[in-house]
Amino acid sequence: MTNKDMDSILEDGIISIEEHEEIERHFRRDERLDAMAEGEKKGKKEEKADIARNMLKRECDTQFISEITGLSNQQIATLK
């Protein structure tokens, strides 16, 4: 449901202003939680890439790097 839909419901008197505000708070909270989860996922991915780069500098075997980091051989090859 979009904000426009919610505004229309509010204007039609189907829900109260308090209910509308409560729904908006939930939407904002959910958006924040989604953004935090996405940031955490991105951070973990970057950390794996950093570990793989350090292992490559030490001339570790690509298969070994893949086992340790969970990155594919193709992903590791792009880090070289």
N, C-alpha and C positions, 0 to 999 in steps of 0.2 A: 504494500500500500504506500502510495506516495504522500508527500506532505500536502499536495494539492487535494488528494482524496480526503485526508484527515481534516483539512480546513473546511472542505465541503460538508463533511459529517458534522463538524462543530457548528457551522453556520445553520445547518438544518435542524439543530437542536437535538440531534440523536445522542450526543455525549456532552458532558459538561466540560467547562474550561479546565477544571482540575483533572478530569480523566484524560483530556487531550494533552495536558502538560506531562502527566505521568507516562503516557505512551511515548511522547517525545523524549523523555529522560531515558526510557528503556532503549529506544532507537540509538540515542547518542552513546549510551553505555555499550551496546552491542557493537557499534562502529569502533569505539575505542578498543574493545577487546579484540576485534578482528585485526585492527591495525597493530596492536601489540603482538599478536600471534604471528602476523606476517613479518614484523620486524625481527622477532626471535628466529623465525625460519630462515630469513635472509642472513642473519648473523651467524647461524650454525653453518650455513652453506659457505660463507666467506671464511669461517674458521677452518673448515675442511680444506678449502683451496689453499689457505696459508700453510697448513700442515703439509699438504702435498708439495707445495713449492719448496719448502724447507727440505723435505725428503729428496726431492729431485736435485737440489743443490748438493746433497750428500751422496748423489749418484745411487740412490736406492732403486731396486727393481720396480718397474711399473706395476707388475702384478702384486707385489708386496704392498705398494702404496695403495692400490685399489682395495686390498683386504683390510688395511688399517683404517682408511678414510671412508670407504663405501662409495667412492667415486668410480665411475667407469673408466676404462682405459682411454676411451675417446675424450672424456672430460679432462683427464690427466694430460693427454697429449696437447690440449689447447693451452695448458699452463706452461708448457716448455718454452 
